[in-house]
Amino acid sequence: MKQSNQWAPLFSHSRVALALGLAIGTAFAAQGVKPIIDTDRIIVKYRDSGVTAAQMASPSAATAMATVQSERQSRMQAAGSRLGASVKFLRGTGLGAQVWKLDRRRSLNDVAALAKQIAKDDPNVEYAEPDRIMHAMAAAPNDSRWADMWALQTSSVGINLLQAWDNSTGAGVNVAVIDTGYRPHADLAANVVGGYDMIADTAVANDGNGRDSDAKDPGDYTAANECAQGEPSSSSSWHGTHVAGTIAAVTNNGTGVAGIAPNAKIVPMRVLGKCGGYTSDIADAMIWASGGTVSGLPANPNPARVLNLSLGGGGACDTTSQNAINSARSRGAVVIVAAGNENQNVSNSSPANCSGVVAVAAYGKTGARAYYSNYGTLVDIAAPGGDQSSGNANGILSTLNSGSTTPGSDSYAYFQGTSMATPHVAGVAALMIAAKPSLTPDQVESLLKSSARPFVATCSGCGTGMLDANAAVLAAIGGGTTPPPTGSTETESNNTRATANTVSAPATIAGTLASSTDTDYFKVTLAAGKTLTAKLTAGLSSADYDLYLYNSAGTQVAKSELSAGQTDTASVKNNGTTSAVYYARVIYYSGGTGSTNGKYSLNLAW
């Protein structure tokens, strides 16, 4: 498993596993690759500069600061000597902390003990912690186009994207993809703006220099034993390009794939290179991408409202990551994070276990939790991440590059992982914010969760439900301080208008047609001037159910009788001056019935 730089992209691929025990567990165990948990850096945050106000105002301010830093160097070296390590100052961070470098990598436990000793010995240290290394998470290549993008379709497992586009395409919203950088793919480049290469270590960067404004991905291939003893060689992943394509690939251009938010822009933040990436670089990327200040960097002219982190590592949420998340959220950015691919409780996976993030689990083409996906009470929502155990094309298709080491030609490939689920949620968040720019991060999270559809298969510990782009956008338009309720379940008996289920707020309802004679009524009180829009999706593509709308007298006012596999949509406007009652009715025509095969979802919005 790749582990010289703490954070990894979250995808199941033979190339990488999660640095701190998060990655893909199963795939790497099959290869006999053991995770190596170590780092060569420590993050230290001091309570103050150590220089008094009077000293700062004097001509000798620079000398005073140099003296303080020299004293800190001495303390750090004294602490390091207990490990037989030399320690030197590396750089400052966007959070005002300092990164210190050891002469070589040590086990994470040893470095954590050293950090604890540093904080104990110096009362001016606010906190000290290892600069852990994370990695990415994804899988195998193939190729196809829109018809193969099952995750975006209007179906029981798709996110119902086409309907969402009626109200938002993401225009005016920037999404930061904090990852391996990007390739200027012909199906993506037009939607890339700005960005930054945040990798300070030239060996990790693999582009001959440190931080700069060029976020293009030169490749993250490695030779055998380059990142850890016993680790095999790996090809370049182009992970960030795949993630970015899911969010905002160029759409309606007659070729390739479609992005979820095709009119949004990608702000690529390169933090992962050879062997992963450091927490301190990732934290600075969150701050800078959201419009914050990072020493030594110019101001970001394209601040992002959505941050996508398809990366992670094991252990508790560290202070550096939490502070960076808090900083980004304070500027209105939504932080969306992959839950991880180790088939374990997400409480052991950072930064998905940090506060204030939207943690995303993955499901496959059946709607069941993907075999690799992490789970637990800290997961907020589930989205399509693919499950290629039953076929390559059951993964998530997106933009890629054909180069095995350095960049080659544009390509497309199927990957699987919570890395792939996360950009689905990030793309939908961009649609929501474009539809209602005043939404706060907390409101976006609440609306994503409350608008989620009920699971169609077993997905224990996967959050509130399955991502529904259309319901989320409608909730954003109608939402605000008080989000609409979660999708409810139809209650029998509701076979007549007199016994109709009352729907008091916009919602997506999970219903069942128990038999061919079953029919379901739902009652809505519609305010004057409002339009009720009902959308019916059968659980099975072979099932054909029809949709009718009636007024309070029982007169039919709208209907939709499309064939199997299509979404029936009907609407009615209350042109009166007072509220009026309307009924939506679901009727069986052909196909499945019963608790398993008779499922449907009915979205009611106004």
C-alpha positions, 0 to 999 in steps of 0.5 A: 500500500502506498504510504509515504505521504499520508492522504490518498485518493479514495478509489479501489485500484491496484495502484494505491491503497489508503495510507493510514489503513483507509483505502481499498482493503480488499483489493490490496489484501488480495495482492498481499500489499501491507499498509505502511503507516509513517510520515516524516513531518510534524505540524506545530501550532504555537499560541503566539509569535513569541515576540512582544508587541513592543519588540514588533514595533522596534527596529530589531523586530526581525532579530527578535523573530529570528531569535524565537525561531532559533529557540524553537529549532533548539527545542524541536531538535532536542525532542527529535534527538530522543528518536535519534532524528534531526528536525528542521523547519520546513514552512508555515501553513495557511492556518498559522501553524508550522511544518517541521521535517524529520530526517527520514520517515518514522512510524506514525506512532513514533511521530505522534509520541514525538508530537505529544512530547513537543507540546508537553515541553513547550507551553507555547505550543497550542497543538502538535501532530503528525503531518499524516499522509493520505491517498486516493481511491478508484478502479479499472478502465473501459469506455462508453458514453451517456447510455452507460452513465447509469448513475445519472439516469432517471431510474431507481438507482440513478440520481434523476439528473435530467429533471434537475437540469430543468431548474439548474445546470450549476452556472456561476458556481465553482467546485474545487477538486482537491486531488491529483490535479487535472489533465486538459481533456477535450471533454473537460478543459473548457470547464476548468478555471484557475486552480493551484499546485499546492504540493511543496515537496518536489519529490511528491510533486513529480513536476520539477518544482514546488507550489505554483499556479499550474495544477495540471497532473504530470502523473503519479506513477511509482517504481517498485519500493519507491513509496514503501518497501515491498510495494509494487510499481504503479501506473499513473491514476489521473484520479483528479481528472476522473473526479472532475469529469463527473462533476463538470465534463463538457455536456451536449458537445456530441461526444464523451460523457456528461457532467452533473453540473455542466455549467459549473467550473472546476477549480483544480487543487493539486495536493496528491502526487507520488505516494499521496499527499500531506495533510498540511498541503491539503489543509492549505488547499481547502483554505485557498480554494474557498477564498482564504489567505495562504502565505506566499500565494496570490489571492484566489480569483475563483473562490469555490462554494463546493470542495470535493475531497475524494481522499482520506486516511485512517484515524481520528480527525486531526486538528489541522484538517478540522481547522481548515474545514472550519475555515472553508465553511466560514466562507460559505464553502460546502465540504464534501468528503469520501467515506472511504473504501475499507468496508469499516466504520467511517469513524475510523476514516479521516477527514470523513469523520471530521465535523461539518463535512458531508460524508458520502458512502457508495452504492453499486448498480443494484442500489446496495452498499458497495462491498468496499464502502465505509459506513456508520452513523457519521455517513450523511448520504449515499451516491453511485460509486460503482461495484465492478465485482460483477463487471467493469461497466458497473463502475462510474464512467468519466474522463481520464488519460491513457498514459501509464506514466506521463500524460498520453491521449484523452480517454474515458474509463470506469472507476469504482470507489467512494471517490466516485460517489463523492463528486456526484454529491458535489455536482448536485451541491453545485446545482443547488447553490446555483439555484439558490446562492444564499444557501449556507453549508449547513442548509445544503447538507440538510437539504441533500439529506432530507431530499434523499430517496429511500434505499431500494436495496440493503445499504445499512449505515449509508446515511439518510438515503440515495442522492436525488438531484432533482429533489435536492434542487427543488428542495433548494429552490423551495428551501432555506432556513427550514428544509422540507421533510425527508421523503416519507412512505405511503401508508395504506389504505389510501385507495380513495380520495377520502383516505388519501395520504396528506402531503404537507410539504414538498417530498419524495414518497416511497410507495408500493402497488401491492397488486394490479388492483391497488391504487394510491391517492395523495392529498396536497393543499396548494396555495393560490398561484402555486403549481403542483408538479408530480413525477412518478418513477417505477422501481423496475424499468419493466413496470408501467404505472400511470399518474393522474391529478384531480381537483377537490371535486374529483375531476381529472385535471392532468395525467401522464401515461408513458410506457414502462421505463419512463418517468411520468410527469403531470402538473396543475396550477392553482389559478384561484385566489385561495388555497385549493386541494388537489390529489395525485393518484398512482395506478397500475398498468402492467409489470411488477407488484408487491413489496419487492417488485411494486415499488415506486417513488412519487416526487411532489413539489410546488 
